[in-house]
Amino acid sequence: VWKGIDLEPKPPVLAKSVEEQNQTFQLPPGYVMEPVLTDPQIDQPGAINFDANGRLLVLELRSYMLTADADRELEPTSVISRWEDLDNDGVYETGGIFVDSLIFPRFVMPWGINSVLTMDSNQDNVYLYTDTDGDGKADKKEFFTGDFGRSGNVEHQQSFLYYGMDNWMYSTYNTFRIRWTPEGVIRETTGFNRAQWGVCQDNEGKIWFQGGASGLPSYFQFPIHYGNFKVEDELAEGFKVPWGAPMHLDDFQPGMQAVRQPDGSLNEVTGSAGNDIFRGHRLPAALLGQYFYGEPVARIVRQINPVVKEGITQLHNYYQDFKREFIVSTDPLFRPVDIATAPDGTMYIADMYHGIIQEGNWVQKGSYLRTKIDQYQMDKIVGLGRIWRLRYEGIERDTIRPRMGEESPVELLEHLSHPNGWWRDMAQQQLVHSRDNSVKGALEQIVANSENQLARYHALWTLEGLEILSPDLVKELFKDQDPDMRKMALRVCETLIKQGEKSLGKLCLEMTKDADYEVVMQALMTANFLEIEGWENATRSAIASYKERGVLLIGEQLLGREEEPGFFAASDFSPEEQNMIKEGATIYQELCATCHGINGTGTPSGGGLMAPGLANSPRVVDHPEYTIRVILRGLVGEIEGKNYTGGFMAPMHDEDDEWIASVVSFIRTNLGNDASPVTANQVAAIREATENDKPYTFETLNTIVTKQLTPTKDWIVTASHSGLARVGGTGIPFGAFTYEGWTSGQAQEKGMWFQVELPEEVVFSEIHFNSPPIRRGWRKDAPPPIPTYPHAYTIRISSDGTTWSDPVAQGSCNDKNVLIKLPPSEGRFIRITQTGEKQNEAPWKMESMKLFACASKEQS
């Protein structure tokens, strides 16, 4: 790592003006870089997007690596800003902060014209922020979906939320996709995308994921919801070799082994961020369908040519034979972190223009990279950032300003045939969110008769998104002369088959014999995904009948999945829990789906719904007592002010405990919900406690069930000891309620305590938290991880923080997932004290803590 390093004192790297930086770009002939929005208006841009009116949204990561130690990185100082080019001169001069006080936000996704979706780091919930009074700043915050986050440093958490042509939303890391419906957000399991910072789609709606530390695209071969497929040579020989400009800084995390001699440039990609399949109309046509991403360590933007042969995509660096890249900068501060096809038909590049582009975990004191950062004083360059437009001489940008946020559904239809993919995508999204079915006939005409293939795609998926897609239309498309349209019909029919249109299943199997091998490939994936009866035999027949590599690869790997796991996200549940959930799925589809809908969003009836949606339901994912009580004893009347045509949830107390546990477990772990399964013993206990109960009203039930307490700024969380749970962390005890976590910061000692003070008294009933173990290596033969849960504990309650109860619970832990049940205990203060003797040098750690309370001692 260190061999050959130059440790002599060096002049510091200094920031250039926008004009000076523009002179450092090395571009292919005819291309020009133009600044459209720069510092001081924006501060450390991490991602960009555009709303339905073409306004530029900037994710400003203002806390990112302000020092080499990542100090203050998790403080609420980041923002989303929104900008307009009112005078239409190509520069975004008007705007400001749209959402403030964010904690290293993970993405910005527009939702119409006055709303965005985003979430903080170390949190689980995605929120919808809306400007309701038109002053240019969001003033309303609403829950959108939960169970979306993950633990890790800011590089290793989920990022980007991308709305695909198929009306599902995709993000990095997460092994699921989500979908908005008027009744709630639902989710489905997918394969592993292994991405870090970047999600986009091509003109056929296939999602492309971008890696981070790998420096490479991560998954792109086939749609991710079919699981992972292994393709050994999907990257052309030499793909990992970048051709950036000589910097002579040697500031690469792998050390001197990553330095190309003698010029000092990077010899193998080691980072990447932001991606885009260019789909615009105001750059040379040769760029259409090309894949672009930034390599901020090499200070380059790469142009990748996807070459498809026999249905398999192989990626080639377009400029590899010339030993160069699409965009190269000689400015060491050029940090391309996001790329987007813009409404004006050109390409925009977000440049963080930052000194350090590596998370604090990897630049700690004594490391190779920290030495280089200190040598060139890279830590001093913060608070800057530029957004660039890539233009081609002789081709002007499109000056027509979008107004899709204000247009009628009929006007939006015109944009489905726009030559710019951004316009088509946004028009489809606006139509789907409008829930206006009056355009059904017009959409069907586009699908059936348009000569514009791309318009047909979007019209078809708009019908699907509006839930007005006709099975007969799909059947006609199975016979379409365009094989690409037959492929699209197969993809879109998945929704109808999942909703019960079984007649399409047999037709899908027939499509495995299509004259076009790419249609066969799609039919195989669809049939397997839906588990259509006979898919195995159809797959074997296809393997025997076709010689093309894509058919053989998909067919063989689909048939091999039973023996070789790892194509989809692994289950977090035990075999017993999986069997119980599977049994619950059968019960749900046979009984509950009639009223609650196959996908849990409710069955339409009389202009409303037969029963409330269960998808992404806060009531379902809260304490399981609510759902168990409803199924056992029934529910009558309106729910949260809404009436349902079903009118009455009949009691199911005649079913046994295993039956109820199975269906509750399925509902809590599927249909967009991500909560724990339940056991028959839990059901039995509630059955006994509610033996004399009659069907509840929602109002009554809401006052008696155990509920999770939502942490607020009014909570005062303290501890006897605290330390940094991670590099760049806050080090405050409140972190225990997030993925950041809390740690005692030193080896556990008898008498250590952790305390929560609430603004008013509650009846405490349960405590949940995770204590992640300290790993001692990742090899199979590594020593076992060191546990960080409290060796033993007592829990006391107080009303004033001075006089404490006798222990209401005490015991020891033996698992990282800790659940402590309390007898109903009233108070404002709750304190956990570590009472175990010292066993090792591990600290006490807690994250994702949840406190539960019941209504009163009597009702509990």
N, C-alpha and C positions, 0 to 999 in steps of 0.2 A: 504493500500500500504506500509506503513512504519512500521507497528506494528511488533516488534521483530527484527528490523534492528540492526546490529552491526556497530557502528560508530567509533570504536576504530581505531587509526592509524595502518596501516598495511605495511609490506614490499612491495615494488613495484613488480608487475609481470614483469618478465624479459624474453626476447627472448632466445630461445635455438638454438644451432647449428642444422644443418640438421641432423647430426648423433644423437644428443641427442633427437631431436624430434621423430626420427624414433623408439626410444625405448619406446615411450609413447603410441603407437598404440596397441589396444586390438583387435585382428582379429580372425575369425574362424580358426580352425586348418587347416594348410596347406597353408594359404594365407600369402603373403609377400608384403610389401610396399617398392618400390624402387624410389629414386629421379631421375627424368629425366632432370629437368631444375629448377634451384633455384636462389634465390638472391645470389650475386648482379647482375647476368645477367638480371633478371627480377624484376619488381617493382610493387607490388600490383596487381597481376593478377585477373581479374574479370570474364573472360570467355576464352575458348579455342576452336580451330577448326583446321582442316587439309586441305591443298590444294590438288590438284589432284596428286601431286608428293609426298604426304605424309609429307610435311613440316608442322611443328607445328606453328600455328598462335596464338598469345597471346594478348588478350585485356588487356592492362595495365592501370588501373584506378589510375594513379599516384597522382591525386588530391583528392582522396576520404578520408575524415575525417582525415586530417593531424593535426587538432586540434579539441577539443571538440566543438568549435563553427563553425566548417566546413569552416574555413578561406581558401580562394583561391580555393575553390572546383570547381568553374566555370572558372578557368583560363585555357588557352590552353596548358596544360603541359602533357596530357595523350597521349599514343602512341599505335600503333599496331606493335608488333615485330614478326619476322619470323625466325624460327630456323630449322637447319638440323642436322642429325646424320650422318656425312660423313664417319666416320670410322666404323659405324654400330655396335657400342658396347652398344647401348641402351641408350646413353646419348646424348642430343642435345647440341653439343659443338660449333656449328658454326651458326652465325646469328647476328641479330641486328634490329634496328628500320626500319620498312617498311613504316609506315605512322606516321608522327609526328604532333605536335601542334594541337591535338584534344581536344575538350571541353567535358569531361566526355562522351566518345563515348558510344553508346547504344548497339553495337554488332559488331562482325567481321564475315563476311560470304565470303568464297573464291569464286572466279568467274574464274575458270580455274587455271592456275599456277602462273600468274604474276599480278593478279588483286584481289582486295577485295572490298566488299560493306560495308559501314559504314555510320554513321551520328552522328553529335554532339547533345548534350543535348540542349533543348530549341529551336531547329530548326525544319524545316518542310521537308527538302530535304535529300534524300539518294544519296550518291555520289559513283561513281566507281573510285577507285584509281588504277593506273596501273604503273608498272615498265617497261618503254619502251626501256631502254638502257641496261638492264641486270646487273645493279650495285647493286641490292638487295634493292633498295629504290624506292618507288613510286614517279614518277615525273610528272604524268598526272592525273588531276582530272576532271571527267565528271559527269554531271547531270544524274541520273538514274531514280528517280521518286520523286514526291513532295507530299505535303499534307499528310505527314506520321507522323508528330509529334503531341504532345499534351502538354498542360500546366501541370505543377506540379513540385514538388521537384524531385530530381534525383531517388528516389525510385518509384515514381508514373508516370514515363514516359515510353513509349513503349521501349521494349528491345528485344534482340534476333531476328534474321531473319533466318528462317529455310526453306530449300528447301524440300518440301514433295515429296513423290512418285508420287503424282498426278500432279506434275509440277507447283503447286502453292506454294507461299511463305507465311509463317505465322509468326506473331510476337505477343508479349504479349500486353495486353490492347486493341489494335486496333480491332475494330469490322468489319474488312474487311481482305481479303487476296489479294495478288497481284500476277501477272504472267507476266513474260517477254515474249515478242514476238519480232521478228525482226523489227516490225513497231512501237513498243512502249510497255509500261507497262500498263496492264489493271488491274482492281480490281473488286471484288464482295463483297457484304455485307455478313457478317457471324453473328453467335450468339455472345454472350458475353463470352470471354474465362476467364476473371477475373484473369489473370495470371500476375506475376510481373517479374520473372527472371528464365526462362527456357522453352524451347520448344523442343520436340523430336518426333519420330514416332516409331511405332512397325513394325514388318515384313509385316503386311498387309497395311501399309501406313496410319494408323490412327494416327492423331496428338494428342499428350499428352501435356497439359499445366501445368506449375508449379506455384503455388501461392507464395506469399512472406510472408507478415505479418501473414497470416493464418497458416503458417507452414505446409500446406497441398497441395496435387495436386488439381488443380482448375477445370479443365474440361478435361474429358477423355472418357466419356461414348460412344459417337458416333461422327462421323466427324462433326466439328464445323460449316461447311457451311450449314448444315441442320437446324441450329438454336439450341436453348437450350432445353434439356429435363430434367425434374425433377425426380430424383431418390433419395428417402429419405434415403435409407440404403446403399449407395454405398461405405461407409467407415465402416469397421467392428467395432464392439464394442471395445473400448479401443484404437482405432487407434491414437488418439491424444496424447497418453501418451508416452513420450520418455524415454529412459533408458540410459542416458549419465552417464559419470563418475562423482563422487562427486568432485566438484571444491571448495566449501566453499567460493565462491566469492559473490554469490547472485546477480550477475550482469545481471538481467533480467528486461526488460522494464516494465512488469506488476507489478513489486515490489515483496514484500515478499509473496504475495499470490501465486506466481509462483514457490516458493521454496519448494522442497520435503524435509521434515524433517525426520530424523535428518541429512541426509548426504549432504544437500545443493545443490542437482542437480535440474534440471528443471523438473517440474511436468506436464507441458502441452506445446506442441510445440508452438512456438511463432515467428518462422522465418524459411524460407527455401530458397534455391537458387540452380539453376542448376538441370537438370534431364536427365536421360538416360534410355531407354529400352535397356538392354544389348543385342547386336546382334553379338558379336564377336565369335571367334573360338579357342581362346587359354586360356580359363578359363573353369572350370567344366561345363558340359552341363546343370546342374541344374540351372545355372544362366541365360540361354537363355530365353528371354521374360520377365525376372523379371525387375521391375521398381526400379530405384535408384535415390535418391536425397539427398542433403546435408541439415542438420539443423545446421547452423553455431553458433546459440546461445547455443545449447546443445552440440556442438562439436562432431557431429556424422554424419555418412552416413547411411541412412536407406535402407534396402532391402524390397521391397513391392511385395507381391505375388498377381497378379490379378486373381481372381477366377471368372470364367464365368459360370453362371447358368441360363438356359432358356433365353440366349441372354443378360443378364444383368451382368455387371462387378461389383464385390465388391472387394475392396482393403484390404489386410491383411498385417500387419507388420509381416514379416516372423519370427522374433525372439521374438514376444510379449510374448508367453507363457514362454520363458526363462528369461524374464525381462532383455533383453539386445538388442543391435543393431548390425548391420552388421560390422560397423567400429566405434570404440569408441577411443577417445584420452583423456589422462589425462593432456594434454598441453592446457591451457586456450586460447592459441593463434591459435589453429587449427580452421580454418574458411573455410570449404569446400563450394565453391561457384559455381562450375561447374563440370560436370561429362561427359565423352564421351567414346564411344566405339572407340578404336584406330585402325589405319591401321595394327598394329602388332597383333591384335586379343585380346588384353588385355583391361583393363579399366584404363583411366587416370582421375585423380582427381585434380582440380585446388584449391589450398589452398592459400587464400589471406594472411594468417599468419599475422593478424592485431589486434591491440588493441581494437579499437572501431568498432563494426559491426552494428551500428544503425545510420541512417541519423540524421543530426543535429537538425531537427525540434523536435525530441523527446529526446534530451539530453541537453536542455537548462538549464541555471543556476537555481538552486532550484528544479530541477526534481530529482526523485528517482535515475534514471540511471546515471545522471551527478554526483550525490554524490558518487556512487560506482566507476565511472570512475576516479574521483579525488582521492578517497581513495586508489586505487591500481595503480594509475598513468598509466592507460591504454592508455591515449592519447599520451604517449611518444613512443609507439611502432608503427612505420610507416616505409614505404619504403622497406618492405620485401616481400616474396612470394615464394611458392614452387609448382611445378607440380609433382605429384606422379603417378607411375604406380602400379596398383594392379596385382600381379602375383600369380600363384599357383605352389607350389613346384612339380616338375616332369613334368610340361607342359611349354615348352619354348615358348617365344614370336616368332612370325613369322618374320624372318629376311629378307624376300623378300621386297625390297623397291619399292613402287609404282612409276610408270612412265606414269600415264594416261594422263598427260598433253602433252606428246609427242607421244602417240600411235595413230595408225590409227583407223578408225571406226571398221574395221574388228577385230583388236586386242582388242578393247574395248568390243566387243560382248562376249568374253571369260569370262569377269569378271561379267557378269550378273548372272552367276551361282556360284559365289564365296561364300564360307560358311560364310564370314564376311559381314554383312550388310553395313558397311562403303564402301567397295569396290563396292558392287552392286549399292549403291546410287550414288557414284561418277562416275562410268561408265555410268550410265543412264544420269546424268547431262551433261557429256562431249559429249555423243552422241546427245542429244537434242540440245545443243548449237552449235554443228558442222553444223547443218542443212544439213547433208549429207544423201540424200535419197537412196543412192546406197545399203544400208543395209536393205531395206524394206523386200525383200524376205527372208533373213536370220532371221530377227526378226519374221516374220510371221511363219517360220518353228519352231522357239523356242516356240512361243505361242501355236501352234497346236500340236507339237510332243514331246516337252521336258518332261522328267520324273521329272525334278526339278521344283516344284511348284513355288518357289521364283523366279527362272529365268523367268518363264512364266509371273508372275506379272510384273517384270521390263521390259521385252520385250514389253508387251502390252502397258504400260505407255510410253515407248520410242516411239512407233508408234504414240501414241496420242500426245506426245510432239513435234514430227516432223511434225505433221499435215498430216500424211499419213495413218491414221487408216481406214480400210475398214469396212463399215457397215456389209458386208457379214461375215467378220470374227467375229464381235460381235454377230451376229445372231447365228453363230455356237457355240459360247461360252455359249449362253443361254441354250444350250442343253448339255453342258459338264457334265461328270459324277461327277466331283469334285464340290461340292456345294460352296466351297470357290472361285472357278473360276467363278461360275455363279454370285456370289456376286460382284466379281471384274468387270465382264462384265457389270453389272448394273451401277456401279460407272463410268466406262469409257464411257459408252454410253451417259452420260449426255452431254459431249462435242459435240457429233455428233447431238444430238437432238437440242441443243442450236444453232447449225449451220444450222438447217433446215431439218435434217433427221427425219421427222415426223413418218415414218413407224416404227421406233424403239419404239415410244411411246406406241403403242398398245401392243407390245410385253412386255414392262415393266409392263403394267397392268396384262397381263397373268401371269407374274412371281409372282404376289401377291397370286397365288394359288399353288406355288411350294411345293414339298414334304418336303423340308427342311425349318424349321421355320425361321432360320437366313437369308435365301434367301428372304423370305417373308418380314422380317423386312427391309432389304435393299431396296426391291422393293417399299415398302410403302414410305420410305424416298425419294427415287429418284422420284417417281411419284408426290409426294407433292412438292418437290423442283422445279420441272419443270412445275408444274401446268398442268399436262397432263389431258386432258378432261376425266372425269369419275373417277378421283382419289378418290373422296369422297365415291362413292358407292363401289369401290374396297376396300377401307379401312374398311367400315362397314361390308362388307362380310368377310374380314379377321378376324375381331374381333369376328364375329359369328362362324367362322370355326376353329380357333386355340385357344388352352388353355394356351400356353406358355406366361409367363409374359412379355417377350420382345415385342411380337406382340401386346399384349393388351396395354402395356404402350405407345408404339409408336403410335398405331392407335388412342387411346383415346386422347392423347395429340395433335396429328396433327389435329384431328377434333375439339378440344377445342381451337385452337389458334385464331379463329375468335372472340371468346368471351373474351379470356384472353390474353392481349398483353404481351410482354416482352420476347418472344422467339428469336427475332432478335433485332438488335440495333434500338433504337427509331429514328424516323425521326427528323431532325432539321428543317423541313419545315412546314409551316402552312398548314391546309387542302386545302386552295386554291392553294398554290404552289404545293402540292402533286398532285392535280387533273391536274394541268397544265403540270407537268412533265410526268404524266401517259399518257396524250394526246400526248405529244411530243414523247414518246416511240412508240406509235402506228404509228405516222407519220414517224418516223425514220425507223422502220422495214418495212413499206410499200413502202417507197420511197428511203430514203438515203442509206439504207443498201446494195442496189444493187451495189453501187460503193464503199462505204466506209467500207463495211463488217459488218456482224451481230454484231461482238464484237468490231467494231470500228478500226480494224487494217488494213483495206484496202482489197479490193477484188483482188486476183491475176489475172493477165491478161498479156499474151505475155511476160512472164519472168519478169514482173514488177507488178505494181498495177494500177487499174483503176483510183483510186483517193487516195489522201494522207490519212494516218491513222489519226483518231481523238482521239485515246486512249492515255491518259496521255500526251496530247498535250500542250506544254507551250503557244502556240498561243490561244488555246481554253480557258485556265484557266486564261489568262491575262485579260485585260479589255474587257468586253463583246462587245464593239464597233466593234472589229475585226470581230467576227463571225456574228454579225448582218449585218454589211456592206456586207460581202461576200454573205450571203443568199439573201439580198435585191437586190444587184446590180451585182452579179456574179464575177467570177475570171477566167482569162485566162493565159496560158503560164506556164513556169516552176515555181516550188516553192522550194526555197533554193537549186537551182541547179539541181533539179530532175524534169523529165518529167513524165507525167501520161497518160496512154492510153485513158482515158476518155477525156482528152484534154481541157475540158471546163466545168466550173461550171455555169449552167444556172441561170440567175436572177429569183428570186421568188417574185418579187415586186407585182405580182397580188394577192398573198395571203394576208390575213388581218393581222393586228398587233398581234392578239391573236395567230394565227397559227404560226407565226414566233417566238413569245416569247415562245411558248410551245416547239418547236423543239430545239431552242437555250438552253432553260432551261434543257431539257433532256440531251443534249450533254455536257453541263457544269457540270452536277451533276452525270453523269454515264460514262460508258466506260473507267473507270480508272481516270476520272477527278473529282475533288472535289472543285468546285467553286460555286458561288452564282447563283440562278436562276435570270431571268430578267423579267421585266414587259412589258405589252403592251405599256405603256406610254414611256418606254425607246425606244422601237422599233419605235413608232410614231415620237419621236423627231429626231432620226437618219434618218428616212424616209424623213422627211421634210428637214433636212439639206443636204441630198444627192440627192435631187429630180432630178437634172440634170446629175448625175454621170452615166457613162457607166461602163461595166465590167472592174474591175481593173486588173492590173498586180500585182504580189506579191511585186515586187520592189516598185511600186508606193504606194500600200496600206501600206506597211511597214513604209513609211515615213510620213504618215498622221494620223494614228490611235493613240489614247491615249494608253500609255504604262506605266506599272509599272516600277519605278526606282529601280534598284537592289542595296541595301546597300553595300558599299565597305569600305575598310580601309581608303580611302581618305575622307570619310565623317567625318565632325567634328560636333559632337552632344553635345550640352551643355544645361544646365538648371539652373534656379535661385536657385533651391533647389533639392537635391537628397538624397535618403536613400536606404537601402537594401530592394529590392522587395521580397526577401525570404532569409531564412537561407542559408548561403554559397554563396549568390549571389555576383555579382561584384559591385553593387550599382552605376553603370555608366549609364548615360542617353541613350547610344547606346542600352541598353537592351530593350528599347521600341520597337525595330524592331525584337525582338525575343519573345519566350514564357516566358523568364525570366521576362521581363517587366521592367518598370521604375516607380518609385514612388517619389512624393515630400518629403516623409518621415515625413511629419507633416500635420496638418489640412490645408485645402485649404485657401489661402489668396488672396485678390485682388492684382493683379500685378505679381503673379507668372508667369514664362514663360518657354517655351521649344523651343529650336532652333536647326535647322539643316543647316549646311553650306556645299554646294556641291562644287566640284572642278571646275565646269563650269556652265554657265547659262543654265537654262531650262525654259520652259513655264509650270508652275505649273497649274494643273487642278483639282485635287481631293486629299483628305486625308481620309484614313480609319484607324481606330484603335479600339481596344477593351478596355474597362475599367471594369475589373472584380469586382463585388460588394463584400463587406466584409460580409460574412455570420455570423449570430449571433446564431448559433446552427443548428442542422440538424433535429430536431423534427418538426412535422407538425405544432405544436403550437408555434414554435420559432418566435421571432420578425422578421419583414421583413429585408432583407439584406440592408446594407447601400451603396448607390451608390458612385462610385469614379470617375465618369466622371466630367469634368470641369462644374461648375454650369452655367457659361456663358463664352464666349470667343470672342476674335478678332484675326484675322490672318492678318499679314503684310508681305510684301515682300521687299527685299533689294538686291542691286547688290554689296554692299561693306560692309554691316554689320554695317554701321554708319547712313546712310540716309535711312529712312524707308518710305514706301508708306502709304497712308491712308489705313484703314482696307479694305481688298478685300473681307472679309467675316466676319460676326459676328452673334451671335445667342446664343442659349442655347441648352443643351443636355437633352434628356429624356429617353435614352436607353443606355445599356452598349455597343452596337455595334454602333459606331459613323461613319457616312459618311458625309463629308463636301465637297460640290462642290464649286469650285472657278471659277470666270471668268478668262480666260486665263491671267496668270500673270507671267511676265518674271523676272528672278532674280537668284541669287546664294543662297540667304538666305531666309528661311521661319521661322517665329516665331509665335507660338500660345501663347497668353496671357490669363490667367484666370482673368476674369473681374467680376465674381459674388461675392456677399457678402457671408460671412461665414454662412453656414447653419448647419453644424455639425462638428464633430471632424475627419471626414474621410479625408485621403489624396487624392491627385490627382494621379491616376494610369493610365498607358497606356501600352498595349502590342500588339504584332503582327501588328505594325503600317506599313502602306503602303503609299508611295507617288506616285502619278501619274502625268505624264506630256504629253502634246501634242506637235506636231512638231513645230508649230508657231502660233502666234495670228491669222494670216490670215487663215491658213488651219483649225484651230479649229473652 
